[in-house]
Amino acid sequence: MPLDPYANCPCGSGKKFKWCCTGYFDKVEQALEMLQQSQFENAVRVMDALTKAHPEKPQVYGYYAHILFREGHIDRAEDVLETAFALEPNFPMGLLLKGLFRQSEGELVGALLWYRRASEAYPPEAHDQLSQVYEMIGRNELMLNRPLASRAAMALAVKYAPPDDTEVREQYEAIFGIEARMPDVVTKSYAFRPTAKPIVPPDAARLSDARHVYETLASQTPTDPAVWFNLGLVRAWQGEQPAALEAFNYSIESEWNDRFAQETAALAELMKFSTGTEQDSDYTDHRVFMQIRDANAVMQLLQSWEQEGRMIGAQNDESGSEFSCLLAEPVASLVETGNAFVKIVGNVQISQGVIRAWHVSKDAVDKIAEELRDRLNMAVSEPVRAVGIAQFGDLLQEALLFPARVTDPEDAEKKLQAQAKNYFENIWAQRQLKSLNGMRPTEANSSPLMRKRLLGIVRFLESIFMSVTPKKRQGNVVLSITYYHFFNLQKSLNIEINPDPSSPPAALLAAAEAAVAADLAKANDRAAAEAQLKATIEAAKVAQAAATQAAIDARKAAEVAAAEAAALAAIPAKRDFSTLTAEDLAQVNRDELSIAELEDGMRTSFKLDAKELAVAFARTAIGKPPEPGKPDRYPLYLCAIQGAIAEGNVENAIQISSEGVAFDSAQNEGKRANDFALQRGKLFARKGDTEQATQEFDGLIARSPDEAKYYITAIETMLSAKQPDKALHFSEPGLAKAR
């Protein structure tokens, strides 16, 4: 079916198809049809011809790379995209494809870096592509346990999705909708707060722009809690949870409104609910892992647990290779009412020959591990222990009871309410919390800052508790069944929310006025500079003598130019290699050529696909002494390096790169230092010397800390070298630079 000429172009340029790719898209469709008929080589020939017919179009290379990727030729697709990026460094289709390449290799963080760059590069009119990009961002952020970033991205995916695309909307509703089991602190639609210094709120869809606005504002009014809240929100949406937590903490410190402090502090707690925050988080669980040596013995234990009524929610996956359940114990009752309850003492999963058990209570996990060793003996290995961030649904299992038998519903409800009340007001309230700097909730009211944090902690717990309790539908509204009212916990801790103040602090208003005045002063300075420029121009018009002198200078310059032209004319004309064949080029005496002619010969050889001949021209050139007017020999050294790699001689390639660095430093003022460092980092990694490669990349990034592509190249090189720790060395600063 032919494309609508007035529909958005499939390349994602934001232009209508008629005015973008229509002139050659029939060839792309022809290649795709060949691909469907398993004619891959024919499809490649069509795309090769298309790139030669339109070498100036990055979109052509993007379509070509996509076809190669579909057939699993990622390395070839990467090479094709390099040409596209040379034409357009921020080519959005290429950035998306790079993300898909990394995604197919299982590199979530690397893929995420490219997806976020693509989201900033695509124009707002490229709805289909933006929907795809944000959907991929949302999925990866969720897998990295960053739900706020995931929700923000998925909301944008829904916004840009076509009206008939129900899949992305259903996916969003399933994870973040009103019937989802996600805490409302995650599913809430947050908005920027008004700042003390009036501004036009930035577009929340362009996160890098919004971040710049609020970082600038934070330097002008550093005591405005709304500025720090908004900055924290942007950073959280970008998936930068440590940076978001820092901003939220600044907001809490200066916040003068209890209601806002509660919301901000709840978000601060959410930022601690991700992998990597275990040391500073109160939301961890304890885990044990045991290798199964005798599957029959484990099966008998599971049957015993089932007969004892200790298993709840047992589940097998479709393949039967994974099993999970909740492990429960009966709760004693002083008065027999006919009701029976159990409490969850652990979570158990069996997968890939390993038993995994976990719970927020270390004692509970230790008890399970002891039972497994006692009852299974040699059927399992010794336990391996770990600590990780808990899942939302597991965090408050201690506050819940589960009915095993109910004959008196009213008594059962009272029992569930009493359990929750006792847990929150008597057990949890006495625990020392890292979020309160080691203080207990019962002590936090003595510190104004800890009191504000505690407001958010309680709100965060309420959000999680309401997400795990049963729900009921009343009309179109889904409500949680309430077993505990958290205002009772606020009251018992003496942290009820105060009424909103009538106005911000006077010091904050004064700081905002000073910032506005500074902006006006800058505007006045610009106006004065423009007036001075006009006066200078008028004065120049009056200066007749200057005009006369300018005419004399022009005549002299013409004479000098004529002399230079005559000198250039005396220089023998540079040979034209463009009409020669590869056989003709091979007969040329390279030793008689100048550096410029050797470089032309190299480039012509490449165009003729005579790579070995191109390397021969390059090697001859780099062996010649310096020539005036040709200080930059990087392309020649790069070709020689690639030739050595093709011959399998990495040591020679490194030696050539060292000679190139020395020549560039002596003859070209080191202008190509970064290019050589990038190549040397890759070469040392290829050699297996990842320590030297790391030094090269560190030096490169130190010289150009704002170039996101250097971080990405370093990450990808280390991942290819199977050095995840060294890749991590570059990933976090790289993610910050790839906004």
N, C-alpha and C positions, 0 to 999 in steps of 0.2 A: 504494500500500500504506500503510495507516494506521500512524502511529508508535506504538510500544509506550509506553503511558502511564507505565511504570516505567523506561523508558530515560532516559539523560541528555538534557536538553533541547538541541536543536540550536543554541540561542543561545549556549551555552557558560557558562551561569550556574553549572553544577555541580549544579543542582537536577534532580529528576525532572520529566519533561515534564508529568506530570499536575498538578504544583503550580507550573508556570511559564508556558509560552506556549500551553497547550492551549486557552484560551478564545478565541483569535483566529487560531490558526495555520492554520485552514481557509481564511481569506482570503489568507494568504501563499501557500498551495499553489495557490489559484485564480489569483493573479497569476502564479505561476511557470508554470502550465499555459498561460495566455494568452501568456506570453513564448515558449513553445515553439511556439505557433501563429502567431507573428509579429504578435501583437496588443499591441504595446508600449504604445500610448496607453491601451488598456483596462486593462492591468495597472497603469499609473500611476494611473488613476482609482480602482481598487480600493485601492491603497496610500494614496492621498490620503484616502479615506474612512476607512481604518483608523487613520491618524494622528489624525484628528479624533475618532474614537470612543475612542481610547486615547492621549491626548496626554501622559500621565504615564509611558508605557512606553518606555524607551530602546531595548528590543529591537525594537519596531515600526519605529523609525527605522533601526535597523541592517539589518533585512530589506529595507526600502525602498532604502537606499543600495546594498545588494548587488545588487538588481535593476537599479538605474540603472547600476551599474558594469559589469554583464554586457553591457549594451547600449552601453557606451562613453561614457556621460554622466558623466564623472568630476566635472566642476564642479558639476553638480546633486547628485551623491552627496555631495560635500564639504559643500554647504549643508545637506543633510538631517542629516548627522552632527553638525553644529554644535549642532543642537537636542538630539541624544542626549547630547552631552558637557555641555550645560548642565544636563541632568537628572542625569547621572552622569559626572563629569570623568574617571574612570579606567575608562570603559566598555570592557571587553576586546574585544568584537566590533568596536567602532569603531576601536580601536587596530590590530587585525589588518587591517581594511579599509584604513586609511590606509597601512599598509605595502604592501598589494597595489596601491593606487593608484600609489605611488611606484615600485614594481617594474615596473608596466606602462609607466612613463615612462622606464625604464632607469636610475633613480637608486638604485643599490645601497646607498650609505651612508645615504641618507634612509630607504629601506625598512627597513634594518637597525635604525635608531633606533626605529621604530615596532614592529617585531617584538619587540625586546627589552622594550619597555614592555608589550607584550601578554603576553609570557611571564611577567612578574611579576604582571600583573593577573588572569589567568585562575586560578580556584581549582584545586587539585590534582585535583578530581573531573572536570574538563573534559578528559578524555583525548584525544578526537578533535581538539579545537582545539589542545591543547598539542602533539600530534604534528605537526600541520600547521605550527604556528608554529616549532617547533624544526627541522623539515625546511627551511623557508625560511631560517632563520638559518644552518643548516649549509651550504646551497648558496651563499649570499652570502659567507659567511666564506671558503669555498674559492675563490670567484672573486676575492676580495681577497687571496689568497695568505696566509691565516691558518689553516693546517691544524689546529693544536691546538684552536682555537676551533670549527672546523668539526666535528672529531671529537666534541668534547664535546656539541655541539648535536645531531648526528646520533644519538649514543647515547641522548640523551633522547627523540628522535623515535621511536626503536625501542622505548624503555621504555613510552611512552604509546600506541603504535600498537595497534589492535585485533589480536587473534590471527590473523585471516584476512587482514591487510594484509601480504602478502609483498613488495610493491614496495619499501617503505621499508627492509625488512631486506636485500633483495637489493642495494639501492643502497649501504647501509652496508658490506656485505661486499665489494662491488666496489671501494670506495675505501679502506676501512680494515681489511678482513678479512685472514686469514692468507695468502691467495694474492695480495693486492694488491701493487703495486710502490711502496708508501709506506714510508719508513724506520720502523723500529720505535720510534724516539724520538718519532714522531708517533702510531703506532697503539697504543702502550702505554697501559694503563688506570692512570692515576695516582690516588693517594689522598692525603688529608691526612696529614701526619706528626704524631705525638704532640708536644705542646709542653711546655716545661719547667713552665709554669704549667698545672695540669690544668684542662681544660675539656671540656664535651660537644661533640664535633665537630658543626659546623653541617651542614645539609642541602645537599649540593652542587648540588641542582637549583634552590635559591633563591639565586642568585649574589649578589644585592645584600645579603641577610642575612649570607651567609658573608663577604663583603668587609668589612662593618661589624665583624663579630666579630674578624677578624684585623687590621684597621687599629687597633682599640681595643687589642688585645693587643700590637701592635707598639709602641704608645706606652708600655705598661707594662713590657715586657721587650724592649727594642730590640736586645739582643745574642743573642736566641734565633734561630738559623738556621732552625729549623722554622717559626716564625711567618712569617718573610719568604718562605720557600719556599711555604707555603700561600697567602699573599697573592699571590705571583707567579702561582701556579697559577690562582687565581680570576680575576685580571686577564687572564691569557692566554685562559682560557675565555670571557671577555667580549669578546675581540678587541682588547684594549688592549695591544698588544705593547710599545710604549716603556715604559709603566708597569710591565708585567710584568718587562721586562728590568731595570729599576731595582730591583725587589724581589728578583729572583734574584741580582743582583750583591751586594746587602746580605747575602743568605744565604750566598753563597760567602765573603765576607770574614770572617764569624764562624763558619763551619762548622768543626767539629773532627773530623768523620768523613769519611775519604777517599771512602767509597762514596757517601755522600749528596752530597758536594761534586761528584763526577763526574756524578751524575744532574742536579744543579742546573745545573752549568756546561754540560752538553749542551743542556738546555732554553734556557739563555741564548743559546747559538749559534742555536738554532731561531728565537728571537725576532728575530734579525738577518736572517732569510731571508724578508723581506717587502718589498714596494714601499715606498720612502721611507727605507730604511736603507742605501742604496748607499754613502754617505760613510763609514759606520762598519762596513761589512761586508766580510768576506773572501770572500764567496760571490757575486761578481759575474761577469758575462760581458761581452764586448765585442761590439758589433753594428754592422753596416753595412747601409744600405738604398740600393737603386738603382732608379730608375724605369726600366721597360722601354720602349724606343722601337721595338724591332724584335723581335717575338715569334719569328719564324722563326730569327733568329740565336741566340736563347737556346735554342730547341729543338735546334738543331744542336750547341750546346755540351753540352747534357745527353746527347745521343746519343754525343758523343765521350767524355764521362766514363764512360758505361756501357761503351763499347767498351774503354776503358783499365782497366776494373775498379775504378774509383774511387768508384762509388756503392754504398752499402749501405742496405737497407731503404727503397727508393724507394716512395712511396705517393701515389696520387691519391684525392681525395675522390669521392663518388658523382656529383657534378655535373661533375667534371673541371675545376673552376675553381681548385683548390688542389693544389699538389705539394710534397712534402718528401722529403728524403733526408739521409743522413750522407755526408760527403765524406771519403774515406780515401786514405792513401798506403801503399805497401808498406814493410815493415820488412826491412832487409837482415839477412842471417844469415851468420856467418863459417863455419858448418859446414852442409853440405847434408844435411838429414835427410828431405827429401820434404815437410816441412811448410812452409806459407807463411802469413804473418800480415800484417795491415794495422793501422794506427793511425788513429783518428778525428782529423782536423785541422780539422773544421768541420761546422756544421749549416746546411742550406740549405732555405729555404722560398720558394715563389713563390705569391703571392696578390694578387688585385686589381691586377695590372699592376706589382707591385713584387717585386724579389728581396731577400730578407733572409738574411743570413749571420751566424752568431754562434759564439763559442767562448770558453772561459774565458781562453785565451791571446790577448793583444792581437797578438802577432807572427803567430799563426796566422790571425787575422781580417784583418790587414793583407795577408798573403800571398794570401788568397782575393780580397780587393778588387783587388789588383794584377793577379791572373790574369784576373778578370772584365773589367777595363778593357783589358788587353792583347789578350784573345781576342775580346771583343765590340766594342771600340772605341766607336763612336758609337751602338751598339745599346742602350746603357744610359747613364743620367745619371751625374754625378759622385757618389761615395759620400757619404752622410750618416751620421755616426758617433754612437753612443750607448753608455751603460753602464747595465746593469740587473741585477737580481737573477737569478741563474742558476736553472734548473730542477734539481731533485734529480738527475735522470738524466743531466744534462750536466756536473755539477760535477767528477766524477772520471774523465772520459774519458781524461785523460792517464795514468791508472793502468792502463788496460785495453788489451789487444790483442784483435783479432778474427781467428779462423782463416779464411783464404781457401781453404786446402787442408790436409787432415790425413791423413797416411799412417802416422804414428807417434804414437798418442794419448798415450803416456807422456811422450814428448819435448815434445808440445804443451802438456801440463799444466805441465811444468817451466818452459816458456817464459813461460806466463801468470803463474806464481808469481814468476818472476824479475823480470818487468816491474813487478808490483805492489810487490815488495820494494824495488826500486831507486827507484821513484817516491816511496814514503812515507819511506824511511829516508835517501835521499841527495838527493832534489830538494825534496820538500815540507818536510822537516825543516830546510832551510836558508833558507826563505822568511820574510821579516819579516811578522808578522801584526798586524793592527789589534787583534784580541782580546787580544793579549799586549802592548799598548802599544808596538808596533814591535819587540819582541824576536823572535828566532828560536826555534822550538821547542827547539833544542839548548841555548839559553841560559836557558830558563824555570825550570829547576830551582833556579837561584840565588835565586829569590824565592818565599817560601811562597805568596803570593797567586797569582802567575803559574803556579806548579806546579799549584794546584787548578784554575785555569782550563784549563790544558793537558790535565788528565785528562778534562775534559768535551769539549774540542775533539777529542781522539783518539776518544772514545766517539761523538761526533757523526759523525765521518768514517767510523767503522766501520759505524754505522747506515746511512749513505747508501750505502757501498760494498756492503754485503750486500743492499741493496734493488735494485741494478742488476746484480749478478752472477746467472748462471742459477740456477734452483731445481729441486729434484727432490722427489718425494713418496715418503716411506717410511711405508706404512700410512696413518694419518690425519694424519701430521705432514708439513708442507712445510718443507724445509730448503734453505738456500742452499748452492751448491757453493763451498767455501772455497778461495780462491786466495791468501789472506794472513791470518795470525793477528796481530791487533793487539796481543796481549801482547808480541810481538817489538818493536813500535814503542815500547811503554811501557818495555820493558827497555833499548832502545838510547838512549832519552831519560832513563833513570834516574828514572822516575816510577811505579814499581810501587805498587799500592794497599796501604797499610798496614792491619794488622788493626784491627777496630773497637775503640775505647777502651772500657774497662769502665764508665765513667760520664761524664756531662757535666762541663764545667769547674765548679769550685766557685763562681766568680763568677756564672755563669748560674743555678745552683741558688739562690744567695742572692738574686738579683734576682727569681726566681720566688716565693720565700718572702715577700719584701717586698711583691710584688703581691697575694698571697693575704691577707697581713695588712692591707693597705690596704682590700681588699674587705670584710674582717670589720669594720674600723673604721667604714666607711660604714654597714654593716648595724647596728652598735651605735648610731651616731648617729641613724639612723632610729628605732630602738627607744626611745631617750631622748626624741626629739621626740614620739613617740606617747604616752609616759608623761606628758610635760609637758602635752600637750593634754588628757588625761583629768583631770589635776589642775586645770587651768583650768576645765573644765566643772563639776567638783564645787564649786569655789569660787563659780562663778556661781549654782549652785543655792542656796547659803547667802545670797546677797546679796539680801535682801528689799527693801531700799530701791531697788535697781536695777530690780526688777520693778515697783515702784510708779511709778518715773519712766518706765518703758517704757509703762505704761498712759496716763500723762499725755501723753507724746509721741505715742502712737497717736491720742488724741482730737484733739490739735492737727492731726495729719496728715490726719485725716478732715475737719476743718473746711476745711483748705486744699484738699483734693481736691474737696470740694463746691463751693467757690468757683470752682475751675478748670473743673469740669463745667458750672457755670452760664455761665461765660464762653464755653465752647465751644458751648453750646446757643444762645447769641446770634449765633454766626457762621452766616451763611446756609449751608444744606446744599449740598454739592457736587453738581453736576449728574450724573445717571446717563446715560451714553452707551450702555450695554450694549444697550438696546432699540432704538436708532436704526439706520436704514439708512444707506447711503452717501449717498443723496440728502438725507436729513435732516441728516446731519453737514455737508454742503456748505452748508446754509443757515444754520448757526450763525454768529453774529458772534464771531469768534475774538478780536477786540481786547478784548472784555468779560470774557474768561475769565481765571482765575488760572492760575499755572504748573501746579499739580496737575491742573486741569481740562484744560488743553492737552495734558498728557502722557497723560491718560486718553483724550482724543480721538484722539491719535496711535495709541495701542495698539489702540483699537477699530477705527480705519481699517485697520490692518494685518490684524486678524482678518477684516475684510470684503474683504481683498485690494485696498483702495483706497490704493495706495502713494503716488500723487501727493498725495492728500488728507492722508495721514499726514505727508508732507514739509511741507505747508503749515502744519499745526498746529505742527510742530517749529520751523519758521522764525519763526513768530509768537512762540513761547515764548522762543527764544534772544535775541530782540530786546527783551524786556521787562527792566526793572530787577530787581535782586535782591528776593526775597520771603522773609520770615522762615519758617523751617521747611522750606525747599526749596533747600538749598545745592547738591545734586547734580543737575547738568543733563547729565551725560554721555550718557544715552540719547537726549536731545533733540538734542544736537550730533551724535551718531553718525547719527541719522536724516537730519539736514540734510546731513551729509557724503555719505551714500549717495545722497541726492537729487541733489547736484551731480555725483557720478560718473555716475549714470544719464543726466544731461543732457550728459555728455561734457566737463564743465568741471572738470578736475582742479585748476587754479589756484584756483578758487573753493572747492573742497573743502579745499585746504591752508589757505586764508585762514580758513575756518570752524574748522578744527582749531586754528589759532593763537589765535583768539578764545576757543575752548573751554579751551585751556590757561591763558590769562590769567584767565578767569572762575573756573576750578577752583582756581587758586592763591590768588585773592583771597577767594573765598567758601566754599571746601570744603577748605581746608588742603592742597590738592594731593593729595587722596586718590585721584584718578583719573589721576594723572600717568602711570602705567604703561600704562593703557588708551589714553590719548591718544598716547603715544609709539609704541605698537604700530601704531595707525592711521596715524600720520605716517610711520613707516618704510615701510609699504605704499604710501602715497600718493606719496612721493618716488620710490620705485622705479617706480611706474606712470608717473610723469612722465618717468622716465629719469635722474633725478638720484640715481644709486646711491651717490655719495659722501655726500650728505646723509642718505640712507636708512641707510647704515652708521653714521653718527654717532648717529642716533636709536636704532638697535638696540644700539649699544655702550653708550649711556647707560642704556637700559632694563636690559640684562644686568648692568651695573655696580651698579644699585640692587637687583636681585633675581637674584643669581648662581645660586641654587638652583632657579630655575623652568625646568625642561627645555623647557616649551612655547615659551618665548621664543627659545631657540636654534633649535628646529625651525622656528618661523615665519620667523626670519631666514634660515635655510638655504633654505627653500622659496621665499621671496620672491626671493632672489638667483638661485636656479636658474631661476625663472620669468623673471627679467630677463636670463637668459643671462650671468650673471656668476659662473662657477665658482670663480674665485680668491677672490672675496668670500664665496661660500658656504663655501669651505674655511676661511676666517677664523673661521667659527662652528662648523664641523662637529666638530673634534676636542674642544674643550671641551664642545660639546653632547652628544657621545657619552658623555663621562664623567658628565654630569649626568642621562642618560636610563637609568640602571641600573634 
